[in-house]
């Protein structure tokens, strides 16, 4: 068909010429255009011939590049190894310094733990405290005969006037009175007096609790007591084997700063005719209640009983 | 004449009708779920006795059986009164408690409180003044005693159904009284309490609530029991009062600084501890009306305005604590609201200075 360019296999120029000739009578553009086309085709086929060459050139260029890079890589890895070796050597030299740093930190940590432990252990002295944002929180730790008992707190606000923010002192301890007397003028004395009251109360309470729990079998009925544990009244026996409870005791603690009674009354309410031995016992008991802690009096009753048993056996 | 199950008509007559009725009504009040616990605390009927009773039957029949058992065991009015005390101890919130404060003359001797002496002295004072009065006691933990008083008159027997309860902790100046007290009997009760406990004066505090334990915490100052020590391992944590600022990263709080200030102020005033429980605070105002506007009907009156403002809540102090964090009120709250536990008051009279 006229003007139509068929796709032809490269290098098939004869056929193209034949085609062009068959289209005789066409304008010059036709032939020139055809020539142009042929030229283009020629250059294309040249290019295609060149491609493998160019490819080869590229290939070889890349190959060189690879080679160069490999060399560079080897060089760098060699350098890295060298540096590592150097670092190791220097690390060996530096190590003692680093361990020194670690142990300094450890030392400081241990010191801090130590100080914390000392602060915590201060409660064993009886009075300890911790600073708060508004003042100080004082802790009074009570004890009786080596037994650590309850702790009580007084949270003080450091202002003029000094005041108590809140506390855990029992309501029957005369805190307001003691504060009215000493808090503003002599805070050491205030704390000391409070300490006395609380330790004595704790001690009396401890004795009463021990009597109730350890020697319930020796008591007829519950121990009569009050909040301050400053009046104790009970009916008791000495021998666990006894059927009756021959003695009545009434202990008054008029001095609230002591844990031993100020007044003791023991009465014998048995029906035994032989008065003298009972009177001796009664007086002995009175003396013991004055001088020994309550539960220890009963412990010594038990021991005497054991001695008696032993003497009977032998 | 009544017949008990064994058919012994004569013995049943030994218990007074009124006492039997009192037993019946008291036992009837006890909910079935608590029946065993209350009877065990009462300790009048032993395990063996209780085993003879069928606790699964209808309540009315159960009550009848128990009353008959009490009659058999010759229970007295005092035993019934004791049962009533125990029931009230289980249901203390059903009563409204007032607080009274006693005082001594300064320089008095040490209080050597003897519980038995107190009880006998208290009873004697009432019985000397009023022939017809029933007084019963029950000791409790913490060296305290519950007292039940049924009042009569010179000519009438004590009314067992309108008793007064008093709770007293030895060697303290406070007594808690469950109202239903005729005003006429109040001075006598006050006298008995002060003389028996060796005080000289008694005054009613402006403090009232159903929650006996909260009243005790307030006057004994036991409500704030957190203290800073070196022994506490956990540091005092900041509590968020119902508003967690960092809850959702998509929410940006524009007034974070203000919110934090409110939390800090609230924490300073109310602390980290659970608040004692009160149901209301009442303010009686007798003040002149103050107004910014000139003129107006209420301004420039000679007489003070009288009005009553009452705040009610199932838990008043917790509610007040949450006001500022919830944005309903400014922080700090008015000292009239925040002084309640400190001053031990929830009734206020406000006058012009």
Interface residues (C-beta under 8 A of the other chain):
Chain A: X116 X119 X120 X122 X123 X128 X130 X132 X137 X139 X153 X155 X166 X167 X168 X171 X172 X224 X225 X226 X227 X228 X230 X231 X233 X252 X254 X256
Chain B: X110 X111 X112 X113 X114 X115 X116 X142 X143 X169 X170 X171 X172 X174 X219 X220 X221 X222 X224 X225 X227 X228 X229 X230 X231
